[in-house]
Amino acid sequence: MMIDGNRRWARQLGYDSAAHGHRAGAAKMLEFLEWCDAVGVRVVSLYLLSTDNLRKRDSRELSDLIEIIAELADEISRQPDWRVQHVGRSEGLPPELARVLSEASSRTREHGGLHVNLAVGYGGRGEIVDAVRSIIAQHDAVGGSLEELAASLTPEQIGEHLYTGGQPDPDLVIRTSGEQRLSDFLLWQSAHSEFYFVEALGPDLREVDFLRAIRDFGSRDRRYGS
Amino acid sequence: MDGNGRWANRRGLTRVEGHKAGEAALLDVVAGAIQAGVKHLSVYAFSTENWSRSPDEVRFLMGFNRDVLHRRRDQLNEWGVRVRWAGRKPRLWGSVIKELQFAEELTRANDVLTLTMCVNYGGRVEIADAVRSIADDVAAGRLKPSAVSEKLIQRRLYLPDMPDVDLFVRSSGEQRTSNFLLWESAYAEFVFLDTLWPDFSRVDLWRAIELYLDRDRRFGGAVDTPTV
């Protein structure tokens, strides 16, 4: 889920600060997770903060956003059976946010319900770079030769070393606010995902939009490239 | 270039006839791209996933790609199109590789439009191939593991000097990228059109470009453009 349009929503309502939009968006995300849980979705990934956002957004909006994300992560982790996983780079995140995410993950590690990936400090190309570094390091550590790695590396290995390693690829990517692009979100993982675009701004997302997305997905003819 | 099969089915024609009708669409779109001032156009002619189609269809597609290149290279050359190939060799028919290389050589000096034929291409495998070439250099001591970066991966893709995709168009109504130019499309705007590929013309391309021009591209930053 790529929730987009929080800032536009706030501006349309006449708010000075984007924080109102981000807060409304965060509340909507909690609802969204409940809708997912109710229809039996097993894994949801929320794009909350990209490495691009960290680099490019102005610092006041960013510090508001960081606080809101930390609160959201904490709240999600207090749901009875949901499992939180931080997907992204902790380096480069404000220490407090990194701490909240780490605690949310460890607090919920044994939970068997809805698996919620929180993409914070995330970039798809960066994730692939991190996967490659981890493959090389791991290979080195077990005394494998890099010549061997260079000869045998498969796409599957890269997939396994992503932050989402071990998880299924997303079936459906939903983006709000009418924007139709991936913005480097789950770049590797979404190679065969279905996209569904909702016109509504993030905070205006309705359950009926979600159910329509699911129904539309159900009618898609997935060929996985063949 | 999706929809050849469905187009043929609807008319009671064979898939082969669908692909042939798709060839005309491709040439019209290339002409339209040139008219619109587009400098880089990449088309998905054969994917690594297509190997799992029936042996007959695979055989047809290999021969068809070879024949289209052979048949159309002079026309593309006259138009000032520079033909390039993005893809990998393993399994790809030698005769197709020969045609691709011939077309590349023939049109090498052209600069009106660069047309990248993605043949035996897969986005994930392109990245894996790039990583293998990097691992090779690390193994030989030419690179440190810490040198692995987005820039380095980009430089080891099949065509490192190809710019990132601005506009990603898919015909036939499917809303997915199917592993096409995966790395390169991280920030691309998607335009999904219902038109089946053989029905596609330069007008559909122009329509996609108009939709693209209306988009507000922010690349993760926040731009306060005034909205009407």
HADDOCK unambig.tbl for C-alpha pairs under 7 A between the chains (distance, minus, plus):
assign (segid A and resid 52 and name CA) (segid B and resid 220 and name CA) 5.02 0.50 0.50
assign (segid A and resid 52 and name CA) (segid B and resid 221 and name CA) 6.65 0.50 0.50
assign (segid A and resid 53 and name CA) (segid B and resid 220 and name CA) 5.09 0.50 0.50
assign (segid A and resid 53 and name CA) (segid B and resid 221 and name CA) 5.64 0.50 0.50
assign (segid A and resid 56 and name CA) (segid B and resid 220 and name CA) 6.99 0.50 0.50
assign (segid A and resid 56 and name CA) (segid B and resid 221 and name CA) 4.81 0.50 0.50
assign (segid A and resid 57 and name CA) (segid B and resid 221 and name CA) 5.38 0.50 0.50
assign (segid A and resid 57 and name CA) (segid B and resid 222 and name CA) 5.87 0.50 0.50
assign (segid A and resid 125 and name CA) (segid B and resid 150 and name CA) 6.43 0.50 0.50
assign (segid A and resid 126 and name CA) (segid B and resid 150 and name CA) 6.57 0.50 0.50
assign (segid A and resid 129 and name CA) (segid B and resid 148 and name CA) 6.59 0.50 0.50
assign (segid A and resid 129 and name CA) (segid B and resid 149 and name CA) 5.87 0.50 0.50
assign (segid A and resid 129 and name CA) (segid B and resid 150 and name CA) 6.33 0.50 0.50
assign (segid A and resid 133 and name CA) (segid B and resid 145 and name CA) 6.69 0.50 0.50
assign (segid A and resid 133 and name CA) (segid B and resid 148 and name CA) 6.86 0.50 0.50
assign (segid A and resid 146 and name CA) (segid B and resid 135 and name CA) 6.42 0.50 0.50
assign (segid A and resid 146 and name CA) (segid B and resid 139 and name CA) 4.81 0.50 0.50
assign (segid A and resid 147 and name CA) (segid B and resid 136 and name CA) 6.15 0.50 0.50
assign (segid A and resid 147 and name CA) (segid B and resid 139 and name CA) 5.55 0.50 0.50
assign (segid A and resid 149 and name CA) (segid B and resid 135 and name CA) 6.93 0.50 0.50
assign (segid A and resid 150 and name CA) (segid B and resid 132 and name CA) 4.54 0.50 0.50
assign (segid A and resid 150 and name CA) (segid B and resid 133 and name CA) 6.75 0.50 0.50
assign (segid A and resid 150 and name CA) (segid B and resid 135 and name CA) 4.96 0.50 0.50
assign (segid A and resid 150 and name CA) (segid B and resid 136 and name CA) 5.17 0.50 0.50
assign (segid A and resid 151 and name CA) (segid B and resid 132 and name CA) 6.85 0.50 0.50
assign (segid A and resid 153 and name CA) (segid B and resid 128 and name CA) 6.94 0.50 0.50
assign (segid A and resid 153 and name CA) (segid B and resid 132 and name CA) 6.44 0.50 0.50
assign (segid A and resid 154 and name CA) (segid B and resid 128 and name CA) 6.29 0.50 0.50
assign (segid A and resid 155 and name CA) (segid B and resid 124 and name CA) 6.08 0.50 0.50
assign (segid A and resid 155 and name CA) (segid B and resid 125 and name CA) 5.85 0.50 0.50
assign (segid A and resid 155 and name CA) (segid B and resid 128 and name CA) 5.40 0.50 0.50
assign (segid A and resid 180 and name CA) (segid B and resid 189 and name CA) 5.88 0.50 0.50
assign (segid A and resid 180 and name CA) (segid B and resid 190 and name CA) 5.40 0.50 0.50
assign (segid A and resid 181 and name CA) (segid B and resid 187 and name CA) 6.46 0.50 0.50
assign (segid A and resid 181 and name CA) (segid B and resid 188 and name CA) 5.94 0.50 0.50
assign (segid A and resid 181 and name CA) (segid B and resid 189 and name CA) 4.84 0.50 0.50
assign (segid A and resid 181 and name CA) (segid B and resid 190 and name CA) 5.56 0.50 0.50
assign (segid A and resid 182 and name CA) (segid B and resid 186 and name CA) 6.21 0.50 0.50
assign (segid A and resid 182 and name CA) (segid B and resid 187 and name CA) 6.23 0.50 0.50
assign (segid A and resid 183 and name CA) (segid B and resid 186 and name CA) 5.72 0.50 0.50
assign (segid A and resid 183 and name CA) (segid B and resid 187 and name CA) 4.80 0.50 0.50
assign (segid A and resid 183 and name CA) (segid B and resid 219 and name CA) 6.80 0.50 0.50
assign (segid A and resid 184 and name CA) (segid B and resid 186 and name CA) 4.55 0.50 0.50
assign (segid A and resid 184 and name CA) (segid B and resid 187 and name CA) 6.15 0.50 0.50
assign (segid A and resid 187 and name CA) (segid B and resid 186 and name CA) 6.55 0.50 0.50
assign (segid A and resid 188 and name CA) (segid B and resid 124 and name CA) 6.94 0.50 0.50
assign (segid A and resid 191 and name CA) (segid B and resid 177 and name CA) 6.23 0.50 0.50
assign (segid A and resid 191 and name CA) (segid B and resid 178 and name CA) 5.45 0.50 0.50
assign (segid A and resid 191 and name CA) (segid B and resid 179 and name CA) 4.39 0.50 0.50
assign (segid A and resid 191 and name CA) (segid B and resid 182 and name CA) 6.93 0.50 0.50
assign (segid A and resid 192 and name CA) (segid B and resid 176 and name CA) 6.47 0.50 0.50
assign (segid A and resid 192 and name CA) (segid B and resid 177 and name CA) 6.60 0.50 0.50
assign (segid A and resid 192 and name CA) (segid B and resid 178 and name CA) 4.87 0.50 0.50
assign (segid A and resid 192 and name CA) (segid B and resid 179 and name CA) 6.26 0.50 0.50
assign (segid A and resid 193 and name CA) (segid B and resid 176 and name CA) 6.06 0.50 0.50
assign (segid A and resid 194 and name CA) (segid B and resid 175 and name CA) 5.80 0.50 0.50
assign (segid A and resid 194 and name CA) (segid B and resid 176 and name CA) 5.02 0.50 0.50
assign (segid A and resid 195 and name CA) (segid B and resid 175 and name CA) 5.36 0.50 0.50
assign (segid A and resid 195 and name CA) (segid B and resid 176 and name CA) 5.74 0.50 0.50
assign (segid A and resid 224 and name CA) (segid B and resid 178 and name CA) 6.71 0.50 0.50
assign (segid A and resid 225 and name CA) (segid B and resid 49 and name CA) 5.24 0.50 0.50
assign (segid A and resid 225 and name CA) (segid B and resid 50 and name CA) 6.56 0.50 0.50
assign (segid A and resid 225 and name CA) (segid B and resid 178 and name CA) 5.55 0.50 0.50
assign (segid A and resid 226 and name CA) (segid B and resid 49 and name CA) 4.97 0.50 0.50
assign (segid A and resid 226 and name CA) (segid B and resid 50 and name CA) 4.64 0.50 0.50
assign (segid A and resid 226 and name CA) (segid B and resid 52 and name CA) 5.93 0.50 0.50
assign (segid A and resid 226 and name CA) (segid B and resid 53 and name CA) 6.03 0.50 0.50
